[in-house]
Amino acid sequence: MLTKRATYAIALAAAAVLPFAGCTGGGSVQNSASNLVPASGESIQADVRKPHAAIVWKVLAGGKGGNQAFEALDFYDEAITIDAGDSVTWLANGGAEPHTVTFLGPRSSPPPPDDPTAAQPFGGKGYDGDRYTSSGFIAEGQTYTLRFPKPGTYTYYCILHQPEMEGTVVVQPAGAPYPHTQAYYTAQGRQALNQTIFDAVQSLHEFPYPDGGPTLAAGLAPGLATGSPSNATVLRFLARDAYEGESVKRIKLGTTLTWVNQTNNEPHTVTFPAVGQAPPPNPLSPPAGGSTYDGDQLVNSGVLPPGASFSLTFTKRGTYKYYCLFHAGSGMVGTIVVQ
């Protein structure tokens, strides 16, 4: 079990905000490495001086800690006020967890994550509220930039993480005094991100099953599966109320294990490929293989939404690796040793 000191150390050390990648132009995904985050010594007080040139503001999309075991599902800072003519650059900061920056325009709701168009960028280099505009899926280190020519209040979303990830851009008339500097938003975002990662670490203590028992958590979040959607989540298979890297569980031949998705914000799978084979690449792969496993065939739970469970009986001795098809890239991989 993690001590209180250990949970604080993990949360605070793991939630460091990464520097922004540089970007050029608007409405496009970029990959580069120039540091655009204001230095920590900059003032975070309101700045009423209007510069002569338009500003490019910066926002983080997501966050991570604990070797991607702990994920922060929000925009940091989630609300920012700019002037007409300014731009905003979002940096994907969620490790292997992709995000989108999506403005609905005339639409009433975002497309579902499995919509084929959700992964693709759409719209132009600017946004004035009249047209659906989206980054598509952006991966760790990629940036997306939009210019805002028209005053208004614009809400945006991550298609993949609804309703947790929503942000707001308030656009004032050109020349209006700014209420805050970039350094202020960066500091506010860093504080919120640190708190979210801390909340994810603390949720380990909500593990609802006996340590070492036959029921495992396929992911965990504050409030568990019945709680309100949280901005914090744990992307690991857990057999006890602690995170110790990749989950390894030893069982006797004939044991039946049950996995329960104890998040309120992420889908997961429990997927055992045949020994020596790779897991399916598609996280939406249908259920396969039945309720027993001997290492000779693929067994896949299919998509497990929050609260769903999957049980599997092990009929042959061996060491078997399994995966969440959505989050294997974030380290959500486990091992069952059947003795």
Summary of the structure (lengths in Angstrom):
residues: 339
radius of gyration: 21.7
end to end distance: 25.0
largest distance: 72.6
contacts: 1152
relative contact order: 0.16
helix: 12%
strand: 32%
